[in-house]
Structure formats: C-alpha cells, structure tokens
C-alpha cells in the first residue's frame, strides 16, 4: 500500500523512476513513512547540492563516487563507503568531484519530496 504518508513495502530499482532535479542531479525516493525516508541522489561530476538546512536529521552514505561535503564550518572529501551525519537545522551542502550516488536517510520524512 502506498499513501502520501508511506511508500510501497518493496523497492525495485528498475521499476522506480528518477526525478530530474537539474542537469547534474537526479533523485529517486526508495522508501518512507512519517518517521523516516530513504532517497538515492545521483550526481554527475560538477553537480552541486547547494548549502541549505532543514529540520530533519540526515544521514548520508556515499554509494559511489567522490564528494566534497560541507557541514557547518567543516569540509571533508568523502568517497565510496564513507558517510556523514547532519543534525537538524545545520547548514550543509555537497559538490560532486567524481560521478556518484549518495543515499540520504531523513527523519522525519521529507514531505516536500512527495508529490
């Protein structure tokens, strides 16, 4: 069952569409309910997730590629297998240094991502 407050129980990558964000970034929502959401974000080299903040807690896993990650005043280069944590309302952003995919987990879910 899928509603605005929850997704399908099973996710199959070949049957879930990617949403184009801009020429460098696509987003794929893979599962959510009111308490948590997981999102794949595909970047081409040079893509920028501009600095922003939100009330959601965020944990991100670098599934592929290499990224410059800025959280608050801290900057770090992360590669496949690395991850980062963003507390609620902390300014953060990324720049893609090599084509890659980030797996974002938000709590609570990002209602603004649901159409």
N, C-alpha and C positions, 0 to 999 in steps of 0.2 A: 504494500500500500504506500502511495506517495501523496503527501499533502504539503501545504506551504510550511508546516512545522516539522516534516520528516521526509526522508528520501526513500527510495527503494531499499530493500534489505540487501540485495546483492548488486555489486558493481562489476560490470564487464567493460574493459577499456575500449574494445572495438565497437561497442554499442552506445557509448556515452559521447555526446558532441562536445567539441571545444568551442568556447566563445572567444571571438577575436576582440582583444582589448585595444591593441594598436598594431602597427606594422611589425613590432618586435615581440609582442606578448599575447599569449592565448591562455584561457582559464578553463578548467574542467572540474566541475563540482562532482565529487565521488561519493559523498555520503554526509548526512546530517540529521540531527533532530534539534530540539530547542536548546540543548545543553552543549553541543559540540558540532563542528563541521570540519571536513577534510576536503582540500582543494589542491589539484595539481596546477601548477603555473609553469607554462613552457616559455622559455626565453630564447631569442636569437642573440648572438653576440652584439653588445652595444645597447641592449634593451635596459630601460631604467624603470624600476619601481620607485617612483618619486617619494621623497620623505613625506610621511603622514603619520597620524596617530588615530587610535580608536579605543573604545572602552573594553574591547575584547582582549583576553590573554591570547598570545600566539606562540606556537612552537613550530619551527620550520626545519625540515630535513632536506639536505641537498642530495637529490637522487641522481643527478647528472650535472656535469659542467663545473664552472668556477665562477664565484661571485664576490664582489666587494660589498660587504654588509656594514651598514651604519646604524647603530643603535644608541640613541642619546648622543653623547660626545665620543663614543668608541667606534673605531673602524677596524674590521678584520677581513682577511681574504679567506674564504671557505671553499672547499672542493667536495667532490662526491664523497658521501659518507659522513660529512660534518653536519652540525645542526646549530640552531640558535633559538633563544627564548626572548620574547618581547613582553614585558609587563604591560598591564593596562595603561593607556594614555601616555606611552613613551614614544617620542618621535623616532621613526626608523625608515629605512629605505635600502634598496639594493641596486647594484649595477652588474649586468651580466658580462663577464670577461671572456667566457667560452660558452657556446650554445649549451643550454642546460634546462633542467626541470627542478623546481622547488615544490615540496609537498608541505602545504600550510595546514595547520590544525588550529582552529579558533574555538574559544569558549567564552561566552555562549556563541551560538551560530551567528553568521553574518547575514542578517535578514536582508541587508542591502544587496546581497549577491543573488537573491532569489527573485525570479521574475513573476 
